[in-house]
Amino acid sequence: MTSHDHQLYQPHGPVPAPRTPVDTTTDGPAAPAEPQRRIRALHTGTTVTVYQAYSPALGLPAARDGRFPAAWKRERMTWIKPSFLWMMYRCGWGEKADQETVLAVEIERSGFDWALRHACLSHFDADEHADRGAWRRELKGAPARVQWDPERDLGLRALPYRSLQLGLAGEASRRYADEWTVAIRDVTPLAREVHALVRAGETAAAAALLPEERPYPAPEGTPGLRRVS
């Protein structure tokens, strides 16, 4: 993500606890219990962790101070991603230009849920909108946008089920930066370590380092979900 990718798209402490090692390098079908769409995230009773990537000029001060600096454009849209591996797909393991600093942003669940309840799908869906005009009107007034993209495996290949990306604009973007954020950590070293293990073929060790992303109880009315996940 560029230093301004939040305009375009998209507790202080140790690295998140590892998830149970799994083989995520295959392209086989999802487990039968895995729904087509689900929010998976590292979360506690009060917070949820999302990921973004920026240039060091923006990302390093944010991690140092635990808050976004004034240079972070609060009036523009920013996309947050609860999936660590989707973030790795987007930023190329932190190797893409202006995406070299990967941030884990811990935010209040109350704010995350507010954004989901006030969001609109980023695309027209006949199952959720009466017509395209109704969708456009809803989209224009919504402070948040929901997009469902294929989850990724350790090889960054698409899996047959989808994970959330959440776009925040206007009020939601400002509240994210200045009210909901609890902590910001630089997890670039984690990204590099996992990537190195993947390249070495040590997929079980790589998987063991991934953040423990569990199903998140999305609030009723989350766009794209016909029931609470």
Buried (B, 14 or more C-beta within 10 A) or exposed (E): BBBBBBBEBBEEEEEBEEBEBBEBBEEEEEEEEBEEBBBBBBBEEEBBBBBBBBBBEBBBBBBEEBBBBEEBBBEBBBBBBBBBBBBBBBBBBBEBEBBBBBBBBBBBBEBBBBBBBBBBBBBBEEEBBEEEEEBEEBBEEBBBBBBBBBBBBBEBBEBEBBBBBBBBBBBBBBBBBEEBBBBBBBBBEBBBBBBEBBEEEEBBBBBBBBBBBEBBEBBEEBBBBEEEB
